[in-house]
């Protein structure tokens, strides 16, 4: 089966009501204001190869149109949400299109094109020459060629350029548009093309066999990994010069891209999803019980944790110190830190952001804190026993009012044989953090006056609180592969398969707990990132 870039999707998609990308799909959008008569991609079809075809996440869409058009609009915030186990860029969550999403794409394209051409600076960035000058369409073709390169993340092929140039001419002659209006019309159509909306990889040929991705496909993998957006000019140039085929160039690009402000998306989307910090802006704490809580403090927590992540990515700090490193200082967080005794707080687990997100609005949740540590940092899946009714804290004893002494309530759970198997593992870890309240401030007593007891035993080692547990967790993490597994999954946009396990172990062994930047380099130079697989099933 051969792949033709110029014939990607057929047009009766909307009537079909949806499709599963990677199996079969019919066209996405025509130019709806004129019945699609001049849609350059009508009657197209696709053969899938390499990474399964999938659409952009909401974050990727907003970042892409911002960097492509210079817009401040964020239309994807109104798109339907997609959920997945793992990262939201997982292709399993992004391989279905609904009519609601398709209509959202069309409405967004119309709004984005209008916005771009209503602003002089944005319009000038698109109009690299004046299409009104001269009798031929040479300028229009240059505009379409340059804009199309960035929109499709690859050069337009000759047939594509001819079709879009014909659409430009049609807009002038039939729709009676001015040259600038006709360019805007083409831009809107480009923004509804599957080549813009979808991540399509075909490799260097049409054979269904292993082979290297082409330069523009590698450039897109890099840019959506580190920026959640399209490549920049330097990446396009490297792709055009076939420079991304070398490991040295890939490593240099990683350093350059992480040094770019756009790498904030990497902290927000990779770390933010892996360790949950992306949800901090929507988290609420009970300000009547915790007067220090406000939006400024919440924002400072997010800034601090992102700075913490940066220290392990571009700051040169090895990942082996993730559970022990000092915290970035923040003036706005002084009320949270003000009662700390010396030596009580170090590493990720005592950051206010982690402690807050793993708590409820009105109380701590040792179970949630321990579950997050084991599942996210150690990749240990925790599945409750089937057909067990897990009671809320407080319900076990039938007491009224809010839970005050959480340790006391958890003892009721451990008394149940159905609950004990999990709580015997979770409670020692979670209760070691009870010296920190639901917004991460140090405390010695519960609201009812009961003294905090953060003692426990983990793997036969007794501890007084989290500071005594950390060395055991550090040792457990030393030989683990969880960071590699998480980054690998995020980079290749799928959950690791059985065949990936050996590769993940090899990457982890060579990385040996270095910086996250080092880990990124090892992942992007791996065959899984650089090659398309013969078997595309996931």
C-alpha positions as CSV (number, residue, x, y, z in Angstrom):
1,X,0.0,0.0,0.0
2,X,1.4,3.4,-0.9
3,X,1.0,6.7,0.8
4,X,0.4,9.9,-1.1
5,X,0.7,13.1,0.9
6,X,-1.4,15.0,-1.5
7,X,-4.4,12.7,-0.9
8,X,-4.8,12.3,2.9
9,X,-8.5,12.3,3.7
10,X,-11.8,12.1,1.8
11,X,-14.6,14.6,2.5
12,X,-17.8,12.8,3.7
13,X,-16.4,12.6,7.2
14,X,-19.0,14.8,8.9
15,X,-21.8,12.6,7.5
16,X,-20.1,9.5,8.7
17,X,-20.1,10.8,12.3
18,X,-16.6,9.9,13.2
19,X,-13.7,7.6,12.6
20,X,-10.9,5.7,14.2
21,X,-7.6,7.2,13.0
22,X,-5.0,4.6,12.1
23,X,-7.6,2.2,10.7
24,X,-9.7,4.3,8.3
25,X,-10.9,7.8,8.1
26,X,-12.7,10.1,5.7
27,X,-12.1,13.8,5.3
28,X,-12.1,16.4,8.0
29,X,-13.3,19.7,6.7
30,X,-14.0,21.6,3.5
31,X,-14.3,25.3,3.3
32,X,-17.8,25.4,4.8
33,X,-18.7,28.9,3.7
34,X,-18.7,27.9,0.1
35,X,-19.7,24.2,0.4
36,X,-16.2,22.9,0.2
37,X,-16.0,23.4,-3.6
38,X,-12.4,24.6,-3.5
39,X,-11.2,22.3,-0.8
40,X,-7.7,21.2,-2.0
41,X,-7.9,17.9,-0.1
42,X,-11.3,16.5,-1.3
43,X,-11.2,12.9,-2.4
44,X,-8.1,12.0,-0.4
45,X,-7.2,8.7,1.3
46,X,-4.5,7.6,3.7
47,X,-2.3,4.6,4.5
48,X,-1.0,4.6,8.0
49,X,2.6,3.8,8.9
50,X,4.8,4.5,11.9
51,X,3.4,6.2,15.0
52,X,-0.4,5.9,14.8
53,X,-2.0,9.0,13.4
54,X,-3.5,11.2,16.2
55,X,-4.5,14.7,16.8
56,X,-2.9,17.3,19.0
57,X,-3.7,17.7,22.6
58,X,-5.4,20.9,23.7
59,X,-2.1,22.3,25.1
60,X,-0.3,21.4,21.8
61,X,-3.0,23.0,19.7
62,X,-2.9,26.2,21.7
63,X,0.9,26.4,21.7
64,X,1.1,25.5,18.0
65,X,-1.3,28.3,16.8
66,X,0.4,30.7,19.2
67,X,3.8,30.1,17.6
68,X,2.4,29.8,14.1
69,X,0.2,32.9,14.1
70,X,1.4,34.9,17.0
71,X,-2.2,34.8,18.4
72,X,-3.2,35.0,22.1
73,X,-6.4,33.1,21.5
74,X,-6.6,29.7,23.1
75,X,-9.4,28.0,21.2
76,X,-8.6,24.5,22.4
77,X,-9.8,25.3,25.9
78,X,-13.4,24.9,24.5
79,X,-12.6,21.6,22.7
80,X,-14.0,18.4,24.3
81,X,-11.6,16.8,26.8
82,X,-10.0,13.4,26.2
83,X,-8.8,11.2,29.1
84,X,-6.2,8.5,29.1
85,X,-4.3,6.3,31.5
86,X,-1.0,8.0,31.6
87,X,-0.2,11.1,29.6
88,X,-2.9,13.0,27.7
89,X,-0.6,12.8,24.6
90,X,-1.0,9.0,24.6
91,X,-2.2,8.1,21.1
92,X,-4.9,5.8,22.5
93,X,-6.6,8.9,23.8
94,X,-6.1,10.9,20.6
95,X,-7.0,8.5,17.9
96,X,-10.7,9.3,17.8
97,X,-12.4,12.4,16.4
98,X,-16.0,13.4,17.2
99,X,-18.2,15.8,15.3
100,X,-18.0,18.2,18.2
101,X,-14.2,18.3,17.9
102,X,-14.3,18.6,14.1
103,X,-16.7,21.5,14.4
104,X,-14.4,23.0,17.0
105,X,-11.5,22.8,14.6
106,X,-13.5,24.6,11.9
107,X,-14.7,27.3,14.2
108,X,-11.2,27.8,15.6
109,X,-9.7,28.1,12.1
110,X,-12.1,30.7,11.1
111,X,-11.5,32.7,14.3
112,X,-7.8,32.3,14.2
113,X,-7.4,33.4,10.6
114,X,-9.6,36.5,11.2
115,X,-7.5,37.3,14.3
116,X,-4.2,36.9,12.4
117,X,-5.3,39.2,9.6
118,X,-6.8,41.8,11.9
119,X,-3.5,42.4,13.6
120,X,-0.7,44.2,11.6
121,X,2.2,42.4,13.2
122,X,0.6,39.0,12.8
123,X,-0.5,39.8,9.2
124,X,3.0,41.0,8.3
125,X,4.5,37.7,9.6
126,X,2.3,35.8,7.1
127,X,2.5,38.2,4.2
128,X,6.2,37.9,3.4
129,X,5.5,39.8,0.2
130,X,2.6,41.9,-1.1
131,X,0.2,39.6,-3.0
132,X,-1.5,42.6,-4.6
133,X,1.7,43.5,-6.6
134,X,2.2,41.9,-10.0
135,X,-0.2,40.1,-12.3
136,X,0.9,36.5,-11.5
137,X,0.5,34.5,-8.3
138,X,4.2,34.2,-7.5
139,X,3.9,36.1,-4.3
140,X,0.9,34.1,-3.2
141,X,2.7,30.9,-3.9
142,X,5.7,32.1,-1.8
143,X,3.4,33.0,1.1
144,X,1.6,29.6,0.9
145,X,4.9,27.7,0.6
146,X,6.4,29.4,3.7
147,X,3.2,29.2,5.8
148,X,2.5,25.7,4.7
149,X,6.0,24.5,5.8
150,X,5.3,25.6,9.4
151,X,1.7,24.6,9.5
152,X,2.3,21.1,8.2
153,X,5.7,20.8,9.9
154,X,7.2,19.8,6.5
155,X,7.6,21.3,3.0
156,X,4.5,21.3,0.8
157,X,4.8,19.0,-2.1
158,X,4.5,20.4,-5.6
159,X,0.9,19.1,-6.1
160,X,-0.1,20.5,-2.7
161,X,1.3,24.0,-3.5
162,X,-0.5,23.9,-6.9
163,X,-3.8,23.1,-5.3
164,X,-3.5,25.8,-2.6
165,X,-2.4,28.3,-5.3
166,X,-5.5,27.3,-7.3
167,X,-7.7,27.9,-4.2
168,X,-6.1,31.4,-3.9
169,X,-7.0,32.1,-7.5
170,X,-10.5,30.7,-7.0
171,X,-11.1,32.9,-4.0
172,X,-10.3,36.0,-6.1
173,X,-12.2,35.1,-9.3
174,X,-15.2,33.3,-7.9
175,X,-15.6,34.5,-4.4
176,X,-14.5,38.1,-5.4
177,X,-12.0,38.4,-2.6
178,X,-9.1,40.8,-2.5
179,X,-5.5,39.3,-2.7
180,X,-5.1,39.6,1.1
181,X,-8.6,38.2,1.8
182,X,-7.7,35.3,-0.6
183,X,-4.6,34.6,1.4
184,X,-6.6,34.6,4.6
185,X,-9.0,32.2,3.0
186,X,-6.2,29.8,2.2
187,X,-4.7,30.1,5.7
188,X,-8.1,29.2,7.1
189,X,-8.2,26.1,4.9
190,X,-4.6,25.1,5.9
191,X,-5.7,25.3,9.5
192,X,-8.5,22.7,8.9
193,X,-6.2,20.3,7.0
194,X,-5.4,16.9,8.5
195,X,-1.8,17.7,7.8
196,X,-2.0,20.5,10.3
197,X,-4.4,18.9,12.8
198,X,-2.9,15.5,12.9
199,X,0.5,14.0,13.7
200,X,1.2,12.0,10.5
201,X,4.5,10.1,10.1
202,X,5.3,8.0,7.0
203,X,9.1,7.7,7.1
204,X,11.4,7.9,4.1
205,X,9.4,5.5,1.9
206,X,6.1,3.7,1.7
207,X,7.3,0.2,2.6
208,X,5.9,-1.2,5.9
209,X,9.3,-2.1,7.3
210,X,11.5,-0.6,10.0
211,X,13.4,2.6,8.9
212,X,14.5,6.0,10.0
213,X,12.0,8.8,10.3
214,X,12.7,11.6,8.0
215,X,14.2,14.9,9.2
216,X,11.0,16.8,9.5
217,X,9.3,14.0,11.4
218,X,12.2,13.9,13.9
219,X,12.0,17.7,14.2
220,X,8.3,17.4,15.1
221,X,9.0,14.6,17.6
222,X,11.6,16.8,19.3
223,X,9.5,20.0,19.3
224,X,6.3,18.4,20.6
225,X,8.4,16.5,23.3
226,X,10.1,19.6,24.6
227,X,7.9,22.5,23.6
228,X,4.5,21.0,23.0
229,X,4.5,22.9,19.7
230,X,5.8,23.1,16.2
231,X,9.5,23.3,15.3
232,X,11.3,26.6,15.0
233,X,13.5,27.8,12.1
234,X,16.6,26.2,13.5
235,X,14.9,22.8,13.7
236,X,13.4,23.2,10.2
237,X,16.9,24.1,8.9
238,X,18.4,21.0,10.6
239,X,15.7,18.8,9.2
240,X,16.2,20.2,5.7
241,X,19.9,19.6,5.9
242,X,19.4,16.0,7.1
243,X,21.4,16.9,10.3
244,X,18.9,15.3,12.7
245,X,20.1,11.8,11.6
246,X,23.2,12.1,13.9
247,X,23.1,11.5,17.7
248,X,25.4,14.4,18.3
249,X,23.0,16.8,16.6
250,X,20.1,15.5,18.5
251,X,21.9,16.0,21.8
252,X,22.8,19.6,20.8
253,X,19.2,20.3,19.8
254,X,18.0,19.0,23.2
255,X,20.4,21.5,25.0
256,X,19.3,24.4,22.8
257,X,15.6,23.6,23.1
258,X,15.6,23.2,26.9
259,X,17.4,26.5,27.1
260,X,14.5,28.2,25.2
261,X,11.6,29.7,27.2
262,X,9.2,27.5,25.3
263,X,10.6,24.6,27.3
264,X,8.2,25.7,30.1
265,X,5.8,23.5,28.3
266,X,8.0,20.5,29.1
267,X,7.7,21.2,32.9
268,X,4.0,21.9,32.7
269,X,3.1,18.9,30.6
270,X,5.7,16.2,31.3
271,X,6.4,16.8,34.9
272,X,2.9,18.4,35.4
273,X,1.2,15.2,34.3
274,X,3.7,12.7,35.7
275,X,3.8,14.2,39.2
276,X,0.4,15.9,39.1
277,X,1.5,19.5,39.5
278,X,-0.4,20.6,36.4
279,X,-3.6,20.4,38.4
280,X,-2.4,22.8,41.1
281,X,-4.2,25.8,39.7
282,X,-7.6,24.1,40.1
283,X,-6.8,22.7,43.6
284,X,-8.7,24.2,46.5
285,X,-7.9,24.2,50.2
286,X,-10.2,25.4,53.0
287,X,-9.0,28.9,53.7
288,X,-11.1,29.1,56.9
289,X,-9.0,26.3,58.3
290,X,-5.8,27.4,56.7
291,X,-5.7,31.2,56.6
292,X,-2.4,31.3,54.7
293,X,-4.0,29.7,51.6
294,X,-4.7,32.1,48.7
295,X,-4.2,32.4,45.0
296,X,-0.8,34.0,45.4
297,X,0.5,31.2,47.6
298,X,-0.9,28.7,45.1
299,X,0.9,30.4,42.3
300,X,4.1,30.5,44.3
301,X,3.9,26.8,44.9
302,X,3.6,26.1,41.2
303,X,6.5,28.4,40.4
304,X,8.6,26.8,43.1
305,X,8.0,23.2,42.0
306,X,8.7,24.1,38.3
307,X,12.0,25.7,39.4
308,X,12.7,22.5,41.4
309,X,12.1,20.5,38.2
310,X,14.3,22.8,36.2
311,X,17.2,22.3,38.6
312,X,17.2,18.6,37.6
313,X,16.8,19.3,33.9
314,X,18.9,22.3,33.0
315,X,20.4,23.1,36.4
316,X,22.9,20.2,36.5
317,X,21.5,18.6,39.6
318,X,21.4,14.7,39.3
319,X,18.1,12.9,39.7
320,X,19.6,10.9,42.5
321,X,19.1,14.0,44.7
322,X,15.4,14.4,43.8
323,X,14.2,13.3,47.2
324,X,16.9,15.2,49.1
325,X,17.7,18.5,47.3
326,X,17.1,21.9,48.9
327,X,14.0,23.9,47.9
328,X,14.1,27.0,45.8
329,X,13.3,30.0,48.0
330,X,10.1,31.9,47.6
331,X,9.1,35.0,49.6
332,X,5.4,34.2,49.1
333,X,5.8,30.8,50.7
334,X,7.4,32.1,53.9
335,X,4.1,31.5,55.9
336,X,4.3,27.9,54.9
337,X,7.9,27.5,55.9
338,X,8.0,29.8,59.0
339,X,7.6,27.1,61.6
340,X,10.0,24.6,60.2
341,X,12.5,23.1,62.6
342,X,16.0,22.6,61.2
343,X,16.4,19.6,58.9
344,X,12.8,18.7,58.7
345,X,12.3,19.6,55.0
346,X,14.2,18.4,52.0
347,X,13.4,17.0,48.6
348,X,10.3,16.7,46.4
349,X,8.1,15.0,49.0
350,X,8.2,18.0,51.4
351,X,7.6,20.6,48.7
352,X,4.3,22.5,49.5
353,X,3.0,21.7,46.0
354,X,3.3,18.0,46.5
355,X,1.9,18.1,50.0
356,X,-1.0,20.2,49.0
357,X,-2.0,18.3,45.9
358,X,-1.9,15.0,47.8
359,X,-4.3,16.4,50.5
360,X,-8.0,17.1,50.6
361,X,-9.3,20.6,51.0
362,X,-9.9,20.2,54.7
363,X,-7.4,17.5,55.8
364,X,-4.4,15.5,54.8
365,X,-4.7,12.2,53.1
366,X,-1.8,9.8,54.0
367,X,-3.3,7.2,51.6
368,X,-3.2,9.6,48.7
369,X,0.3,10.8,49.5
370,X,1.6,7.2,49.7
371,X,-0.2,6.1,46.6
372,X,1.2,9.0,44.6
373,X,4.7,8.2,45.8
374,X,4.5,4.5,44.9
375,X,2.6,4.8,41.7
376,X,4.2,7.9,40.2
377,X,7.8,7.9,41.6
378,X,8.3,4.1,41.7
379,X,5.8,3.0,39.0
380,X,4.3,0.5,41.4
381,X,0.6,-0.1,40.4
382,X,-1.8,-0.3,43.3
383,X,-5.2,-1.9,42.6
384,X,-7.7,-2.2,45.5
385,X,-9.2,-5.6,46.1
386,X,-12.2,-6.3,43.9
387,X,-15.7,-5.9,45.4
388,X,-14.5,-4.1,48.5
389,X,-16.5,-1.2,49.8
390,X,-13.9,1.3,50.9
391,X,-15.4,3.6,53.6
392,X,-14.6,7.2,53.9
393,X,-12.5,8.2,56.9
394,X,-14.9,8.9,59.7
395,X,-17.5,6.5,58.4
396,X,-15.9,3.5,60.0
397,X,-16.7,4.6,63.5
398,X,-19.9,6.4,62.6
399,X,-18.6,9.7,64.0
400,X,-20.0,13.0,62.9
401,X,-18.1,16.0,61.9
402,X,-14.7,16.4,60.2
403,X,-11.9,14.0,60.7
404,X,-9.3,15.5,63.0
405,X,-6.8,12.7,63.9
406,X,-6.2,10.9,60.6
407,X,-3.8,8.3,62.0
408,X,-6.6,7.2,64.5
409,X,-9.1,6.9,61.7
410,X,-6.7,4.9,59.5
411,X,-6.3,2.4,62.3
412,X,-10.0,1.5,61.8
413,X,-9.3,0.7,58.1
414,X,-6.3,-1.5,59.0
415,X,-8.5,-3.4,61.4
416,X,-10.5,-4.7,58.3
417,X,-8.9,-7.7,56.6
418,X,-10.1,-6.4,53.2
419,X,-8.4,-3.0,53.7
420,X,-5.3,-4.1,55.7
421,X,-3.4,-5.6,52.7
422,X,-3.2,-2.2,51.1
423,X,-3.0,0.0,54.2
424,X,-0.2,-1.9,55.7
425,X,1.9,-0.8,52.7
426,X,0.5,2.7,52.2
427,X,0.0,4.0,55.8
428,X,3.7,4.0,57.0
429,X,4.7,6.0,54.0
430,X,1.8,8.4,54.1
431,X,1.7,8.9,57.9
432,X,5.4,9.8,57.8
433,X,4.3,13.1,56.2
434,X,1.6,13.9,58.8
435,X,3.9,16.6,60.3
436,X,2.8,18.7,57.3
437,X,-0.7,20.0,57.0
438,X,-2.9,20.1,53.9
439,X,-1.0,23.2,52.5
440,X,2.4,21.8,53.4
441,X,3.0,23.8,56.6
442,X,4.8,22.1,59.5
443,X,2.7,21.2,62.5
444,X,3.1,19.2,65.8
445,X,-0.6,18.6,66.6
446,X,-3.9,17.9,64.8
447,X,-6.6,20.6,65.0
448,X,-8.2,18.9,68.0
449,X,-5.0,19.1,69.9
450,X,-3.9,15.4,69.5
451,X,-0.1,15.2,69.0
452,X,1.1,14.2,65.6
453,X,2.6,10.7,65.4
454,X,4.6,10.3,62.2
455,X,6.5,7.2,63.2
456,X,6.5,4.0,61.3
457,X,8.4,1.0,60.0
458,X,9.4,0.6,56.3
459,X,11.2,-2.5,55.0
460,X,12.1,-3.3,58.6
461,X,13.6,0.1,59.3
462,X,11.9,2.3,62.0
463,X,11.7,6.0,61.5
464,X,10.4,9.1,63.4
465,X,9.0,11.0,60.4
466,X,9.7,11.5,56.7
467,X,13.3,12.6,57.2
468,X,14.0,9.1,58.6
469,X,12.1,7.4,55.7
470,X,13.8,9.3,52.9
471,X,17.1,7.3,52.9
472,X,15.2,4.1,52.4
473,X,13.2,5.6,49.5
474,X,16.4,7.0,48.0
475,X,17.9,3.5,48.1
476,X,14.8,2.0,46.5
477,X,14.8,4.6,43.7
478,X,18.5,4.0,43.0
479,X,17.9,0.9,41.0
480,X,14.5,1.7,39.7
481,X,13.6,2.6,36.1
482,X,10.5,4.7,36.7
483,X,11.8,8.1,35.4
484,X,13.0,6.5,32.2
485,X,9.7,4.7,31.8
486,X,7.7,7.9,32.3
487,X,9.8,9.9,29.9
488,X,9.9,7.1,27.3
489,X,6.1,6.9,27.4
490,X,5.8,10.7,27.1
491,X,8.3,10.9,24.2
492,X,6.8,8.1,22.0
493,X,3.2,8.9,23.0
494,X,2.2,5.5,24.1
495,X,2.5,3.2,27.1
496,X,5.6,1.0,26.9
497,X,5.0,-2.5,25.5
498,X,6.7,-5.7,26.6
499,X,9.3,-5.3,23.9
500,X,10.2,-1.9,25.3
501,X,11.2,-3.1,28.8
502,X,14.7,-4.2,27.8
503,X,15.4,-0.9,26.1
504,X,14.1,1.1,29.1
505,X,16.4,-0.9,31.4
506,X,19.4,-0.2,29.1
507,X,18.6,3.5,29.0
508,X,18.3,3.6,32.8
509,X,21.6,1.8,33.3
510,X,23.5,4.2,31.0
511,X,21.7,7.3,32.5
512,X,22.5,6.2,36.0
513,X,20.4,8.9,37.7
514,X,22.0,11.9,35.9
515,X,20.1,15.0,34.9
516,X,16.8,14.9,33.2
517,X,18.4,16.6,30.2
518,X,20.8,13.6,30.0
519,X,17.8,11.3,30.2
520,X,16.0,13.2,27.4
521,X,19.1,12.8,25.2
522,X,19.3,9.1,25.8
523,X,15.6,8.7,24.9
524,X,15.7,10.8,21.8
525,X,18.8,9.0,20.5
526,X,17.1,5.6,21.1
527,X,15.7,3.5,18.2
528,X,12.2,3.8,19.6
529,X,12.3,7.6,19.1
530,X,14.2,7.7,15.8
531,X,12.7,4.8,13.9
532,X,9.3,3.9,12.8
533,X,8.3,0.4,13.7
534,X,7.0,-2.4,11.4
535,X,4.3,-3.3,13.8
536,X,2.3,-0.2,14.6
537,X,-0.3,-1.9,16.9
538,X,-0.1,-0.6,20.4
